[in-house]
Structure formats: C-alpha cells, structure tokens
Amino acid sequence: MFKDIFRSWYLQAGGLALCAAMALAGCSKNSDGPPDDGDEEPVVQWPSPPGDVVGKITVGYQGWFACKNDGSPINMWWHWTQDWGKTPSPTNKGMKSWPDVRDYTETFATDFQALGNGDAATVFSSFSDQTVDVQFSWMKQYNLDVAALQRFNPNGIEGPVRDAITAKVKTAAEKHGRKFYIMYDVSGWTNMQSEIKSDWTNKMKKYVASAAYAKQNGKPVVCIWGFGFNDGNHPWNVNTCLEVITWFKEQGVYLIGGVPTHWLNQNSDSRPGFLPVYKAFNMLSPWMVGRIGRAVDSDNFFASVNTPDINYCKQNGIDYQPCVLPGDLQERQRAHGDFMWRQFYNMVRLGSQGIYVSMFDEYNEANQIAKTAEDQSMVPAGGGFQTLDEDGTKCSSDYYMRLSGDGGKMLKGQLPLTTVRPTPTQ
C-alpha cells in the first residue's frame, strides 16, 4: 500500500522528496563519506527521476510502410505485402489488420475488393509527410508522450527509406510537442557490432540536437532491442553485447535494453549466462508480445515474472519499462480493451518507471493502437480481417489510443489506480 501511494506522489511531485521517502521505507543509506562498516552495500539511486521516459508512456513506432509510386527510395509495397514487388491483395498481404485511412490525404490503391461501405480499398505510406504528421498529431491528441522509432539494419535496401523517415519523425515530433528516440532492433543484423556504432556516429547522433529528442537523467535516450534472445536472429555472445553497451554508454547516452521476457531467470526466450548484459543497461523493457493473450495471463505474469523483475531492478539501480499490448486483434485477444487495461493496472501497481506500448502502428501483427477499421463496413470484402467490434462491442477506431492515454494518466497519478477500465469504447 505504501509503495503505491509513494509512487503516485513521487511521479506528481517530480521526485523532490525521494531521499526522505526512501529513508522512511528503509531503502537508502547515507552516502556522506565512506561507510563505517565495509560490509555495507553501496547506495543505489532508484528510481531515476521523472524525465522523457521515466514516468511516461512510450509507443513503439515502426514507420515502415511504403507503397509503389509514393516517391520513397524503396518504391515497393514495403511491409504491406509478402512480395513487396506486387500490389497488396488477398493472396499477397503482409498486414493482419486493416487501417482506418480517413484522416490521410494521400492513399494508394490495392487489389483488394472495395470496402463493405463501397469505398476503394487503399492504404497509407509512412513516407508521406502528411502520414507522419497525422500520426504524431494523434500522439499529441491522446497524450502519448514518446515514440520509440524502430531502426533495423540500415545498410541494406531499407536504409535510405528509414533514413528519410527518421527526418520526418523529427519534424513531426517537434511540431506536435512529442519526444522520440532511436530504438535499434538488431534482429538479423550480421555486422551489428561495428555497424551500429557507425550508424549512431555518422547518422543518428545528429538528432540529439533536436528539442524533441528524448532525454533521461540529462542524457539522450537510445534503446537496443534484441540482446540475449535465444534464437538464430540474435547470435551474439555476452562479450560482444557488453562491448556495444559499454561503447554507447561512453557516448553519454541513457541506454534501454529491449530484452527477453525471461531475462531474469535466463531461460525460455533468454540465452543462459546473459545477466551481466541485462544488468549493464540503464533501463530494461522486457518483451511481452506473444507471451500473453488474456487478462488472467497478465495477473499470472505480474506475480511470477514482473514482480521478481522489478525487485531485481530496484536492488541494482535499473529502471523498469514493461510492455503493455492491446492484443492480437486477428486472434480476438482484445476483449474490447479489458485485456489491455488489466496490464496497465498491473504495471502501475507494480511500480513501473515507465510503460512501453507494443505497438503504435504494427498492423502486420495486429497489435497496433493507431486507428483501425471499426467494423466490416471499413474492411475489404472477402479480405478476412477482424475489426474492432469482433466480440460484439462497438469500438471507435481511435479507442486504443484513448485507452493508452488513460493508462498514462494512471501511471502519472492523474487517475486513481483502478481495475475498472475508465475509457468508453465509443
């Protein structure tokens, strides 16, 4: 009970009374001069004070959709299809959910049948300035604080379009008063160890000069997603990962680790022996997509995974930014927002330093919160897409952004901690 009250008060007050409160809770030691007893533990400063990621809602932002003839360097149906060279159709689709495109001034025709309401079946391009502007205006409207811009290996065919979209994100974030930071997803990046440093030094570091670039503890924020995952896409050993982490921290950044769900026990989706890697980050953000799909799963993870996680982080001065996800719409996991709200409730009562929403625009995996088709009148006939009313409850296309905004208010203490979802579906 004390922890929940303290945490809400701390986030609102900016942490000004942190030391006094920690002393009352028996969580801190006096750091004046050397300890009298050599057995005393060193002072651990936890949590970091509110900043651009601590105490904030971050959304994962792919920005990775392109269309033929949209003017982008890639000039293909990037991420809309399995075969990027061919037009989206029922037999060539890369997305699991259909977007609501009514706010976009420029869209691109597909080979899907017309929507149920008779409109043409069109999709947006992330390369369009207007698309990025609209999506960041949504973030402002719904109080989504930070966009973590995903950056995969930029040295292949996708590099030029990713570079261009980074500049567009900067412009939109500055215009709409949002923050952003670079989130390197190292999946499948063969020459990661050398190339990630070169990319930061020669391309991405310049964005730190923007007032919209996220800072925490006075340092620019960078995330590396993928160290320690127990699969062939993330093959690096402990020493390689530690060397990259050390290098980034020497550049003066606040480094977030996007890590496996079971990082603490170093089993299941985590490689064994990687705890030194996880411990080296300033903040940990364990991945949850595909791990849970019901509210009861969130409750189980709260007890068996998230609570031990945050206790370890507290003992080691690491900030904790767990994932919250709306659920796979195509798999009918969402329960008109009850699944997502249960996660917000659990992660706020846990005492999380921030929350990472997975994801903003991930129509490929159907876990997007950006505007989505409300009902069958808004999807192509015969396309096989589930819509937001799939369980019989009508939800507005912006519902999951509104829900995420309310989750952020609860995180910040602007709403009381509650199991009851406060967001109307319409």
N, C-alpha and C positions, 0 to 999 in steps of 0.2 A: 504494500500500500504506500509506504513512504517513498519507494523508488518511483512509482507512477506520479505522485504529487510533485516530488522534487524535479523529475524530468520535465513535466509540463511547465513548471515555474521557471526552470533553467532556460528552456528554449525561448520563453517570452522575455525574460529579463536579460538575455544575451550572455548568460553565464557569469555575471559580475560577482555573484556570491558563491562561485563554485568551490573555492577552497574552504570557506566556512562550512558549507553544507557537507562536503566530503569529510571534513573533520568530525562533524556531528555523527556521520554514519560510520566513522571508524575506518575510512577508506584511504586516508592520506597520512603522510608523515611529514614532519617539519624538515625542510631542506636547507635550513641555515647552518652552514658549517658542516664538517664531516660528522658522520654518525658516531655516537659514543660506543656502540656495540657493532663490531664487524659483521655480525650475523643479520643486521637489519637489512631489509630489502630496499633497493633504490626507489626513489619517488617515481611513480608512474602518473603522468598527466593524462587523465581520461575523464570524460571525452574531450575531443577538440571543441573549441567554442563554435557557436553558430557562424556559418560562413556561406559560401556559394554552393556547397554540397552537404555540409553538416546542418541538419535541421530543415532540409529541403527535399522536394520531390524532383527526381531526375527521370527523364524519359529516354529510353534508347531510341535513337533516330537513325534509320537506315539511309534514307535519301538515295535509294539505289534503283529507282525505276526510270527507264528511258523508253522512248518509242522511235520507230523508224521515222525519219524526216523531222525530228524535233530540234535539229541543229546541234545535237550533242556530239562530242568526239566519237562516241561508241556507235551511234547511228544504228542501233538494233533494239529489239524488244527486251531490253535488259531487265531481267527478273520478272517480267510479265508472263514469260513462256519458258518451256523446257528447251526448245530450239529457238534461240534468240534471233535467228535469221528469218523466222517465219512469224506471221501475224498471229496474235492470240486467237484461240478457237477452242471448242470443247475438247478437241484431241491434242491441243498444244497449249496447255495453261500451266503457269508456274505459281499462280496465286490460289489460295484456298478460300479467300473471302473477296467479296466484290465491294469496291469503294463507292461511297456517295460522292459524285463528282459535281454536284450542283453549284458549288462555290468557285469552281475553276473556270476561267475564261477561255482556256485552250485545252482541248482534249483530243484524243486520237481514236479513230475508228478501228474496231476489231472485226473479226469474222464470227463473233457470236451473234445469235439471233437478237432481235430487238428486246428491250426490257419488257417486263409484263405490262407497263403503262404505255408501251408503244414507242418510247424514246429509243434512239440509237444506243447501242452498247459501246461506250467509249471509256477510255482510261486516261489518267494523267501522266505527265512526265515530270520527274523530280528535277530535270534540267531547266524547266521553265522558272524564270524568276517569280512569276505570279504564283506558281505552286508553292514554292518555298515560303514566299511572303504570307500566303494564306495559312499555311500550316503553323508558322510561328505566330501569326495573329491568333490562332486557336489556342496556342500555349499561353499567350497573354490573357485571353478571354477567360480561360478555365484555370488560371493560377497554377500552371505547370512551370516550375522555376527554371529548370536546366535541361538542355538537350545534350546527350552524350552522342556525338557524331561518330558513327561506326566507320572505321578505316581499316580495310583489309589490305593485303599486299598491293601496294600502289605501283608496282613495277611491271605489271602485265598490261593486257588490253584494257582493263578497267581504270588504270591510273589516271589518264587525262580527264575522264569524266568525274572521277572522285575529287581530283584537284579543283575542278571548276565548281563543283557543288559545295566544297568547303568554303570558297569565297562567297557563294550565295548565302550560305548559312550565317556567315559573319555579318553580312549586310542585313539580313532579316532579323537576326538576334539584336543587333544594335538598334534597329528601327523599333522593335517591339519590346525592348527592355527585358529581354531574356538573356540567360547565360548559356554558354556552350563550352564543351571541351572535347578534345580528341580522345577517342576510345579505340585503341589499336586491337583489332581482332586478329590474332596471329595464326588462326587456323590455316593449315596447309601452306604456310609461308616458309619455303625451303631455306632461303638465306636470311632468315629473320634476324639473327644476331647482329649482323653488320648493317643490313639494310634498314632496320627500324631506326637505328641511330642516325644514319644518313638522312632518312626521310624527316625525322624531327629537326635535325640541324638545318637542313637546306630548304625545307618546305613548310613544315607545320609550326615551327617555333615562332615565326613572324606573327602568327595570330595572337600570341600572348599580349601583344601591344594593344589589342582591342579592349575597350572598356567592357565588352560583352564576354570576354574570355573568363571562364570561371577561375576563381582563386579560393584557396582554403589555407588557413594559417599563414596568409601572406604569400602563398606560392601558387603558381599556375598548376591546374589540375590536369593530369594525364591518367588514363586507365589502360592497362594491358589485360586483355581478356584471353585466357587460354592456357596459361602456365599450369602444369600439373594434371591436366585431363588425361585420363587413362585410355587413349586411343591413338591410332596411327596418324591423326591430323595434328598432334601436339607432341612430337617425339623428343623434345629437348630434355637434357638431364638437369639435375639440380644446379650444378656449377654454371652451366650456360644461362639458366634463368636468373641466378643470383648476380651474375656479371652484368646482365642487362638491367636488372633492377638497380644495382649499385650505380651504374652509369647514369640512369635517369635521375636518381636522387642527387647525384653530383651536379646535375644541371639545374638543381634548385627547384624541382617540381614536387608537388604533393601527389603521390603515386597510389592509385587504386588498383587492386587486383580483382579481376573477374575470375573467380576460382570455382572449382568443382563444388557441388552440393556437400559432399562428404569430405571436405578438405581437412577437417579437424581429426577425424579418425583415419584419414589417408587410406581409404578403401573404396570399393564400389567404383564410382566415376573418377576417383583420385588415384594417382600413382602413389605407391608407398614411398616413404622417406622424404616427402616434399614439405614437411612442416617448416624447415628453415626458409624456404622460398615464400610460403604464405606469411610467415611472421615478419618478413622484410618489408612488406607493403605498409603504407600509412593507413589504408582503409581496405577492408575486404567486402566483396559483393558476391556472395555465393549464388550460382545459377540455379533456377528452380523450374524453368520451362521443361515440361515432360516428366517432372517428378511428382506433381500433384495435380488433381483434377476435380476435387470435391472439397467442401468446407471442412469436413472431418479430417481430410488429409492435412490441411493446414494446422488443425489442432494437434494432430499427432507429431508433425514436424516441429511445432512450437515447443513441445515437451522434450522430444528426443534429439533434435538437431539444433534448432535456433537458440535454445537456452544454453546448452553447453558451448555453442559458438560464441555467444556474446560474453559469457563468463570468461572464456579464454582471452577474448579480445580486451576485456576490461583489465585482466591481470597483466597484459602485455602492451597496453597503451595503443591498441589498434582500433580505429573507428569501424563501425559495422553498418553496412548499407545493403540489407537483404532485398531480394527481388519480390515484387508483387506482380501478379499477372492476371489479366481478365479471364483467361481460359481459352482453350481452342474452340472457337465458335463452330467449326465444322464438326467437331466431336461432341457438341452440345454440353460443354462443361460450365457454361457461364451462369446458369440459374438466375437470369436477369439481374446480375450484379451481386447476388448474395455470396457467391464464391470469392469474388474479389474483395468485398467488404470484410469478410472474415479474415482475410490475410492482412488488410490494413489494421484491423483491430488487434490481431495477434502481434504484429510487428511493432505497433505503437506501445502496447502494454509491455512488450519485451524490453523497451528502452532503446530501440534502434536509433543510430545517429542520423540516418537518412533513409530514404526508400528509393529503389530503382524500379521503375515500371517497365516491364518487358512485354511489349514494346509499343512505340508510338505508331509506326507505320508498317508493321510486319504483316502485310496481307498474305504473304507467302505461307506463313504458319498459322494464320487465323487467330493470332493473339494481339492484334492491333487495337489501340483505343481510338485512333483517328476515325473520322466519320465513315460509317459503314452502312450498307443497304439495310433499311429498316424492315422491309417485308418483300414478298415475292413480286410486287409491282416494280421494284427497284433493281432486280437482277435479270440477266438474260434468260429468256425462256429456254428450258432444257439444259441450262448450264450446270445444274446440280449444286448450286451454292445455298448454304444455310444463311438465314438472315437473322437480325437481332430479335425477332419475335418467335424464334424457333420453338420455344417452350410454351407458347400461347400468351406471353406477356408482351405487349407492345412497348418498344423502347425507341426513343428518338435516336437519330444517327449520331448525335454528339454525346450520348448518355455516358459512355465510359470515360470520356474526358471530364465530364461533370463529376462523375464518381471519383475519379482520381484527384480532382481538385478538392473535393470534400475530404478525401483521405489525407491530403496535405494539410488541410486545416486541423484535422485531429492530431496529426504529427506535431504541429506547431502550437497546440494547446488552444487554438481558436474555436474548436468544437470539443465537447467533453468526450472522453473515452466511452464508446458505446458499441454494443454488439448489433444495435439496430441501424440498418442502412438508412442514412438521412436523405438520400438523393432520390427524388421521384423519377420514375422511368420515362416519363413524358415531359 
